[in-house]
């Protein structure tokens, strides 16, 4: 069961990442999630700047992927997270999970994303026409993580 973990400034190809995940003939499902830079509801976003803690970030992402593999007996998992300055509609994150069955693939992907949002050491700064500010953790992300912990 392979793990691919990358933190990078460069963009990624959804088709290429899917193709790699779909190679395992023991897996009958591949679930992917791609997060994009989106417009803010109350401010004109011009860009987003993402920073991370090199080495630590990759380690945390690898642990999350391993936990998902163990919990749902998945196949390959790929996590790609971009850092640096990103414009509107650019891809930020990719999570792909291959598994023998769809329920395991969906659960593994959701688990990785929910814990990535709360556990991985990334910092986001939103840049708007009126200034910039660091994004605080969202209560909804904490609630999603806690739901997994209650179900465990």
C-alpha positions as CSV (number, residue, x, y, z in Angstrom):
1,X,0.0,0.0,0.0
2,X,1.8,3.1,-1.2
3,X,1.6,6.6,0.2
4,X,2.5,9.7,-1.8
5,X,2.9,12.8,0.3
6,X,4.0,16.1,-1.4
7,X,4.0,19.7,-0.2
8,X,4.9,21.8,-3.1
9,X,4.6,25.2,-4.8
10,X,3.9,23.7,-8.3
11,X,0.4,22.8,-9.5
12,X,-0.6,19.2,-10.0
13,X,-2.6,17.3,-12.6
14,X,-5.8,15.6,-11.4
15,X,-5.7,13.2,-14.4
16,X,-2.1,12.1,-13.6
17,X,-2.8,11.6,-9.9
18,X,-5.9,9.6,-10.6
19,X,-4.1,7.4,-13.1
20,X,-1.5,6.5,-10.5
21,X,-4.1,5.6,-7.9
22,X,-6.2,3.6,-10.4
23,X,-3.3,1.2,-11.2
24,X,-3.9,-1.3,-8.4
25,X,-6.2,-4.0,-9.7
26,X,-7.2,-5.0,-6.2
27,X,-9.0,-1.7,-5.8
28,X,-12.4,-1.1,-7.2
29,X,-12.8,2.5,-6.2
30,X,-10.8,5.7,-6.3
31,X,-12.2,8.8,-4.5
32,X,-10.5,12.1,-5.0
33,X,-11.0,15.6,-3.5
34,X,-9.5,18.8,-4.8
35,X,-9.7,22.0,-2.8
36,X,-9.6,25.4,-4.6
37,X,-8.9,29.0,-3.6
38,X,-12.4,30.5,-3.5
39,X,-13.9,33.9,-3.2
40,X,-14.7,35.2,0.3
41,X,-18.3,35.9,1.1
42,X,-17.5,39.3,2.7
43,X,-14.3,40.5,1.1
44,X,-12.7,40.6,-2.4
45,X,-9.9,38.0,-2.2
46,X,-7.0,38.7,-4.5
47,X,-4.8,35.8,-3.4
48,X,-4.0,33.3,-0.6
49,X,-0.5,32.8,0.9
50,X,0.1,29.4,2.5
51,X,3.0,28.5,4.7
52,X,4.0,25.3,6.4
53,X,6.5,23.7,8.8
54,X,8.8,21.7,6.5
55,X,9.5,18.2,7.6
56,X,6.8,18.3,10.3
57,X,4.0,18.9,7.8
58,X,5.0,15.9,5.7
59,X,5.3,13.7,8.8
60,X,1.8,14.7,10.0
61,X,0.3,14.0,6.5
62,X,2.0,10.6,6.3
63,X,0.6,9.7,9.8
64,X,-2.9,10.7,8.7
65,X,-2.7,8.6,5.5
66,X,-1.3,5.6,7.5
67,X,-4.2,5.9,10.0
68,X,-6.7,5.9,7.1
69,X,-5.1,2.9,5.5
70,X,-5.3,1.0,8.8
71,X,-8.8,2.0,9.7
72,X,-10.4,1.2,6.3
73,X,-7.9,-1.2,4.7
74,X,-7.4,1.1,1.7
75,X,-4.9,0.8,-1.0
76,X,-2.8,3.7,-2.1
77,X,-3.3,7.2,-0.7
78,X,-2.0,10.5,-2.2
79,X,-2.0,13.8,-0.4
80,X,-0.7,16.9,-2.2
81,X,-0.8,20.3,-0.6
82,X,0.4,23.4,-2.2
83,X,2.2,26.3,-0.4
84,X,3.1,29.8,-1.6
85,X,1.0,32.5,-3.1
86,X,-2.1,31.1,-4.9
87,X,-4.7,33.0,-6.9
88,X,-8.5,32.5,-7.1
89,X,-9.5,29.1,-8.5
90,X,-6.1,27.6,-8.2
91,X,-5.8,24.1,-6.7
92,X,-4.7,24.0,-3.1
93,X,-5.0,20.4,-2.0
94,X,-5.5,17.0,-3.5
95,X,-6.5,13.9,-1.5
96,X,-6.9,10.6,-3.4
97,X,-7.7,7.2,-1.9
98,X,-7.9,3.9,-3.7
99,X,-9.7,1.0,-1.9
100,X,-11.3,-2.3,-2.7
101,X,-14.8,-0.8,-2.1
102,X,-16.3,2.7,-2.4
103,X,-17.3,3.1,1.3
104,X,-13.7,2.6,2.4
105,X,-12.4,5.0,-0.3
106,X,-14.9,7.7,0.7
107,X,-14.3,7.3,4.4
108,X,-10.6,7.3,4.0
109,X,-10.7,10.5,1.9
110,X,-13.1,12.3,4.3
111,X,-11.0,11.3,7.3
112,X,-7.7,12.6,5.7
113,X,-9.3,15.9,4.8
114,X,-11.0,16.4,8.1
115,X,-7.8,15.8,10.1
116,X,-5.6,17.6,7.6
117,X,-7.6,20.8,8.3
118,X,-7.0,20.6,12.0
119,X,-3.7,18.7,12.5
120,X,-1.3,19.6,9.7
121,X,0.9,22.6,10.4
122,X,-0.3,24.9,7.6
123,X,-1.0,28.6,7.9
124,X,-3.2,30.6,5.5
125,X,-3.1,34.3,5.0
126,X,-5.9,35.8,2.9
127,X,-5.0,38.8,0.8
128,X,-7.7,41.3,-0.1
129,X,-8.0,44.7,-1.6
130,X,-8.2,46.2,1.9
131,X,-5.4,44.3,3.5
132,X,-4.4,40.8,4.6
133,X,-5.0,38.6,7.6
134,X,-4.2,35.2,8.9
135,X,-7.1,32.7,8.8
136,X,-8.2,31.3,12.2
137,X,-9.2,27.7,12.7
138,X,-12.9,27.1,12.1
139,X,-15.1,25.5,14.6
140,X,-16.7,23.4,11.9
141,X,-13.3,21.8,11.1
142,X,-12.9,20.9,14.8
143,X,-16.4,19.5,14.9
144,X,-15.7,17.3,11.9
145,X,-12.5,15.9,13.5
146,X,-14.3,15.3,16.8
147,X,-17.1,13.4,15.0
148,X,-14.4,10.9,13.8
149,X,-13.1,10.5,17.3
150,X,-16.6,9.8,18.7
151,X,-17.1,7.1,16.0
152,X,-13.8,5.4,16.8
